[in-house]
Amino acid sequence: MSEAVRIGIVTVSDRASRGEYQDQGGPAIAEWLKLALATPWQPVIRLVPDEQSEIARVLRELCDRERCCLVITTGGTMTAAQSALTRAGARSLISLAIAHG
């Protein structure tokens, strides 16, 4: 039996991260992946506020320490040009590309 691949699921939400309501995006993604994937996989779930530094930290953590082969993000409320998720994701990907060649 092969080892389960690790997939990061990150929800970006100020209110959900403060406990004001329950995250529904991350669990919906996990449920869809259960139906869509035949390969054994393990979710690595994170819920973070819409703050660029925290999003970037979690993306790096999922790739570097948790060894996720895929990270799916959901949430954020701003347009793509203003989104902390977009900025953090782009900067993290650039950093990972430089670090890992």
PLY file of the C-alpha trace (Angstrom):
ply
format ascii 1.0
element vertex 101
property float x
property float y
property float z
element edge 100
property int vertex1
property int vertex2
end_header
0.00 0.00 0.00
1.38 3.41 -0.96
1.76 6.25 1.49
-1.10 8.77 1.51
-0.31 12.07 -0.17
-0.74 15.13 1.99
-3.00 17.90 0.71
-3.17 21.26 2.43
-6.55 22.97 2.65
-6.36 26.60 3.76
-9.39 28.76 4.52
-8.70 32.47 4.78
-11.33 34.22 6.88
-11.09 36.82 9.60
-14.46 35.96 11.13
-14.12 32.17 10.98
-10.59 32.36 12.41
-12.01 34.37 15.35
-14.70 31.73 15.90
-17.60 33.98 14.85
-18.89 31.28 12.51
-17.90 27.81 11.40
-15.77 27.46 8.28
-17.70 25.75 5.51
-15.27 26.23 2.60
-12.45 24.01 3.87
-14.74 21.10 4.81
-16.52 21.38 1.43
-13.17 21.10 -0.37
-12.20 18.08 1.74
-15.54 16.41 1.00
-15.13 17.02 -2.74
-11.60 15.59 -2.67
-12.92 12.44 -0.95
-15.22 11.91 -3.93
-12.77 12.98 -6.64
-9.53 11.24 -5.66
-8.80 7.55 -5.93
-5.31 7.94 -4.46
-5.06 7.69 -0.68
-4.67 11.19 0.75
-4.53 12.96 4.08
-5.91 16.48 4.62
-3.80 19.06 6.45
-6.32 21.75 7.31
-5.58 25.33 8.32
-7.86 28.29 9.11
-6.16 31.70 9.08
-7.14 35.37 9.21
-6.92 37.45 6.04
-3.45 38.77 6.89
-0.68 38.48 4.33
2.09 37.50 6.75
0.00 34.77 8.39
-1.17 33.36 5.05
2.40 33.28 3.74
3.64 31.60 6.92
0.98 28.88 6.68
1.62 28.26 2.96
5.35 27.84 3.63
4.63 25.59 6.62
2.37 23.32 4.58
4.95 22.95 1.81
8.15 22.82 3.85
7.26 21.17 7.15
4.05 19.32 6.40
5.30 18.16 2.96
1.99 18.77 1.21
2.17 17.98 -2.49
-0.81 20.27 -3.16
-2.26 23.23 -1.27
-5.77 24.46 -2.02
-6.90 27.83 -0.72
-10.34 29.32 -0.31
-11.72 32.50 1.18
-10.67 36.11 1.30
-13.09 38.86 0.42
-11.16 41.43 -1.62
-10.55 41.63 -5.33
-7.55 39.69 -6.60
-5.41 42.82 -6.88
-6.02 43.74 -3.22
-6.22 40.28 -1.68
-3.79 39.36 1.04
-4.24 35.74 -0.11
-3.11 36.61 -3.64
-0.09 38.63 -2.44
0.96 36.06 0.15
0.54 33.18 -2.27
2.59 34.83 -4.99
5.40 35.76 -2.60
5.44 32.29 -1.03
5.61 30.60 -4.43
8.49 32.82 -5.51
10.31 32.06 -2.25
9.74 28.32 -2.66
10.94 28.38 -6.25
14.14 30.17 -5.25
14.73 27.91 -2.26
14.09 24.64 -4.08
15.37 25.54 -7.51
0 1
1 2
2 3
3 4
4 5
5 6
6 7
7 8
8 9
9 10
10 11
11 12
12 13
13 14
14 15
15 16
16 17
17 18
18 19
19 20
20 21
21 22
22 23
23 24
24 25
25 26
26 27
27 28
28 29
29 30
30 31
31 32
32 33
33 34
34 35
35 36
36 37
37 38
38 39
39 40
40 41
41 42
42 43
43 44
44 45
45 46
46 47
47 48
48 49
49 50
50 51
51 52
52 53
53 54
54 55
55 56
56 57
57 58
58 59
59 60
60 61
61 62
62 63
63 64
64 65
65 66
66 67
67 68
68 69
69 70
70 71
71 72
72 73
73 74
74 75
75 76
76 77
77 78
78 79
79 80
80 81
81 82
82 83
83 84
84 85
85 86
86 87
87 88
88 89
89 90
90 91
91 92
92 93
93 94
94 95
95 96
96 97
97 98
98 99
99 100
